[in-house]
Amino acid sequence: MKKMNKKQAKEIASLKGLPPASIDFSDIPEIRDWRGAVVGRFYRPIKKPVTIRLDADLLAWLRAQGKGYQTKVNRILRTAMEGSASR
C-alpha cells in the first residue's frame, strides 16, 4: 500500500474530527440490495515468513498442483482454522 504524504495525513486528521452530522451523503446512492456482496473480499491479513518442516511426499503433492503451493498451504490451514472455530 502506498504511504500517505503529509498533506493527505493532515486532510484525514481534519476529516476524523468532523461530527457525523456534518458529512454530506447526498451524492452517494443508498444500497438496498446486498445479495451480490462478498464478505471479506478486500481483507488481506499480514503475511509473516516462517520455516516449516513438511513431509517430502506432502510437499511434492503441493508442488505438483502448480504455482502457488505456499498459497495453497495457507488456504488449507485457514480452512482448518475456520472449521475448528465453528465447532
SULHUDA-V596116 format. One line per field, one symbol per residue. ss: DSSP state (@ for helix, = for strand, . for the rest). psi: psi as a letter, one per 20 degrees, with the letter a starting at -180 (. if undefined). burial: + if it has 9 or more other ideal C-beta (glycine too) atoms within 8 Angstrom, else -. Layout:
ss=???
psi=???
burial=???
This chain:
ss=.....@@@@@@@@@@@...@@@.................................@@@@@@@@@....@@@@@@@@@@@@@@@@@..
psi=qppqrhgggggghhhhiqqhhipojhjoqpphojhjqppjhjpnqpqpprpqpqqghggggghiiaqkhhhggggghgggghhhhi.
burial=--------+--+----------------------------------------------+--+------+--++--------------
